[in-house]
Amino acid sequence: MTVTPPEPGFSPQGDTGVPPQWPAFPPPRPYRPPPASYPPMPSAPGPRPRVMSWRRIACGVMWGLLTGILAVGAVAEWVIGIHGGAILCFVLAAGTGWYDYRVWTFKARRLWFIV
């Protein structure tokens, strides 16, 4: 009759030199149901405000001055009787004013300087 040898670590004589084996998986945690109402989420910071560069400020001021000069020129030409030139100056003033608005509201992709 043959007897199988005892498994290591389970000797009735005590310590056999084999370190204790931990379970392969941690014990299950007790179930805690979620609260009936969740607390409000902390407000996330909004988008950072854009910072005006010196180039954008210089471009906006330059186009604003050009818009003002063209508008004054349109009124002056209308008063002295040059209606075609007044309409042309008014159309150019409207275009430069629109571009100046786009510069100040960060909608202009490129900054155009008149040198």
ZIFENBEL-V849842 format. One record per residue. N is the residue number from 1. RES is the residue in one small letter. SS is DSSP state (2 for helix, 1 for strand, 0 for the rest). PHI is phi in whole degrees, 0 to 359 (999 if undefined). Layout:
# ZIFENBEL-V849842
n: (N N)
res: (RES RES)
ss: (SS SS)
phi: (PHI PHI)
This chain:
# ZIFENBEL-V849842
n: (1 2 3 4 5 6 7 8 9 10 11 12 13 14 15 16 17 18 19 20 21 22 23 24 25 26 27 28 29 30 31 32 33 34 35 36 37 38 39 40 41 42 43 44 45 46 47 48 49 50 51 52 53 54 55 56 57 58 59 60 61 62 63 64 65 66 67 68 69 70 71 72 73 74 75 76 77 78 79 80 81 82 83 84 85 86 87 88 89 90 91 92 93 94 95 96 97 98 99 100 101 102 103 104 105 106 107 108 109 110 111 112 113 114 115)
res: (m t v t p p e p g f s p q g d t g v p p q w p a f p p p r p y r p p p a s y p p m p s a p g p r p r v m s w r r i a c g v m w g l l t g i l a v g a v a e w v i g i h g g a i l c f v l a a g t g w y d y r v w t f k a r r l w f i v)
ss: (0 0 0 0 0 0 0 0 0 0 0 0 0 0 0 0 0 0 0 0 0 0 0 0 0 0 0 0 0 0 0 0 0 0 0 0 0 0 0 0 0 0 0 0 0 0 0 0 0 0 0 0 0 2 2 2 2 2 2 2 2 2 2 2 2 2 2 2 2 2 2 2 2 2 2 2 2 2 2 2 0 0 2 2 2 2 2 2 2 2 2 2 2 2 2 2 2 2 2 2 2 2 2 2 0 0 0 0 0 0 0 0 0 0 0)
phi: (999 251 245 285 291 293 288 293 89 241 279 291 281 120 289 252 93 268 294 294 265 274 295 292 238 292 294 293 275 291 284 240 293 293 294 296 226 282 292 296 293 295 291 284 294 288 294 292 292 289 255 285 276 293 293 292 295 297 295 296 294 297 290 294 297 296 296 296 296 293 293 296 296 296 294 296 292 294 293 273 101 263 287 296 293 293 294 298 297 295 296 294 295 295 294 291 294 296 293 297 299 294 295 287 259 63 264 281 283 241 258 261 253 259 259)
